[in-house]
C-alpha cells in the first residue's frame, strides 16, 4: 500500500488511473488465491475427518465392522 501511495503522489491523472487499475487487478488476484487456498484447506479438513472416521470403524482384526470376512 505504501508503494501505491508513493506512486500516486508522483503521478499525473492518467498514470494514477493506470496505477489504480493495476492495484485493483493485483488485489483481485490475491483474493482469488486466498479463496482457492481456503477451499483446499476446507477439503483437506473434510478428508481428514472422513479418513479418521473410517479408521475408527475398524475392529481389532483390522477389518471394517459390518463387512463379511
C-alpha positions as CSV (number, residue, x, y, z in Angstrom):
1,X,0.0,0.0,0.0
2,X,2.8,2.4,0.8
3,X,4.2,1.7,-2.7
4,X,0.9,2.6,-4.2
5,X,0.7,5.9,-2.3
6,X,4.3,6.8,-3.3
7,X,3.5,6.2,-7.0
8,X,0.2,8.1,-6.8
9,X,1.7,11.1,-5.2
10,X,4.2,11.5,-8.0
11,X,1.9,10.7,-10.9
12,X,-0.4,12.6,-13.3
13,X,-4.1,11.8,-13.6
14,X,-3.6,9.3,-16.4
15,X,-0.9,7.5,-14.5
16,X,-3.0,7.4,-11.4
17,X,-5.8,5.7,-13.3
18,X,-3.4,3.0,-14.6
19,X,-1.8,2.6,-11.1
20,X,-5.2,2.2,-9.5
21,X,-6.3,-0.4,-12.1
22,X,-3.0,-2.3,-11.6
23,X,-3.5,-2.4,-7.8
24,X,-7.2,-3.5,-8.3
25,X,-6.1,-6.4,-10.5
26,X,-3.3,-7.4,-8.0
27,X,-5.8,-7.3,-5.2
28,X,-8.3,-9.3,-7.1
29,X,-5.7,-12.0,-7.9
30,X,-4.7,-12.1,-4.3
31,X,-8.3,-12.6,-3.2
32,X,-8.7,-15.4,-5.7
33,X,-5.6,-17.1,-4.4
34,X,-6.7,-16.8,-0.8
35,X,-10.2,-18.2,-1.7
36,X,-8.6,-21.1,-3.5
37,X,-6.3,-21.9,-0.6
38,X,-9.2,-21.7,1.8
39,X,-11.2,-24.2,-0.3
40,X,-8.2,-26.5,-0.4
41,X,-7.8,-26.3,3.4
42,X,-11.5,-27.0,3.9
43,X,-11.3,-30.0,1.6
44,X,-8.2,-31.3,3.5
45,X,-10.1,-31.0,6.8
46,X,-13.1,-32.8,5.5
47,X,-11.0,-35.5,4.0
48,X,-9.1,-35.9,7.3
49,X,-12.3,-36.2,9.3
50,X,-13.7,-38.7,6.8
51,X,-10.5,-40.8,6.9
52,X,-10.3,-40.7,10.7
53,X,-14.0,-41.8,11.0
54,X,-13.2,-44.8,8.6
55,X,-10.3,-45.8,10.9
56,X,-12.5,-45.6,14.0
57,X,-14.9,-48.1,12.4
58,X,-12.4,-50.9,12.1
59,X,-12.4,-53.8,14.6
60,X,-9.4,-55.4,16.2
61,X,-8.6,-57.6,13.2
62,X,-8.2,-54.6,11.0
63,X,-11.4,-55.4,9.1
64,X,-14.1,-52.8,8.8
65,X,-17.0,-53.7,11.0
66,X,-20.1,-55.0,9.2
67,X,-18.1,-56.4,6.3
68,X,-18.0,-60.1,5.5
69,X,-14.8,-61.9,6.3
